[in-house]
Amino acid sequence: KEAIDSAGSNTEVLNIPDAESLATVLSNGVQTTISDPRLTVSYEPNYVPAVSPKMPPLPPEQLVAVLQTSIKLDILEGNIGYMRIDHVLGEEVAEKVGPLLLELVWNKILPTSALIFDLRYTGSGDITGIPYIVSYFTEAEPVIHIDSIYDRPSNTTTKLLSMSTLLGERYGTSKPLIILTSKNTKGVAEDVAYCLQNLKRATIVGEKTAGGSVKLDKFKVGDTDFYVTVPTAKSINPITGSTWEVTGVNPD
């Protein structure tokens, strides 16, 4: 509150002539005050709010093309599988493309002796995809409490549980699983890595991850072209009692 009061009466701030510079100064100010780089102020006169896309009913051959561009697959020497995904699919989409995913990707990965799961480029994703991915690397029973997501706007906490029934077979719990991370591994992908690391199911190799947020929202400031982007939910891991947000996931 003191920081806001002093900024509000700071003549230097009030005299900044252009909007973009002001947004930068305000961003730096709030990030320093609350030590959270995820909170930003931006000036975006042309911003159009993204409408959450409903999966259009694509014909199968187009779906195949979409999946092949967002998932990369290889079988390396020594029967080691390699799978790279750049976006974590949500439950709704996964259910629609499930049979195709099995045929094109998963059934080729299943016979491998170990898997390298590349999350170095995964910067986006849907929270509902977390239990899907984790469940393929755990047992069907007992059901595991993977993560809890506290949502501030609705003031509710949702428990994410492993799934006892899945399409296709599980990879199992004994074959080695290596997750590759980078500073660009962000958000939902960090959650997947953190969960599998703390369940002692995966070894994380690479850089410390971005320390993003499980959910960010953008709010318009009054009747202006300024926006505030702020985390509106947080992940609380049941094993560690803490989170990968802000600090990132540390590799093994």
Secondary structure, 3 states (H helix, E strand, C coil): CHHHHHHHCCHHHHCCCCHHHHHHHHHHHHHHHHCCCCCEEEECCCCCCCCCCCCCCCCHHHHHHHHHHHEEEEEECCCEEEEEECEECCHHHHHHHHHHHHHHHHHHHCCCCEEEEECCCCCEECCCHHHHHHHCCCCCCCCCEEEEEEECCCCEEEEEECCCCCCCCCCCCCCCEEEEECCCCCCHHHHHHHHHHHCCCCEEEECCCCCCCCCEEEEECCCCCEEEEEECEEEECCCCCCCCCCCCCCCC
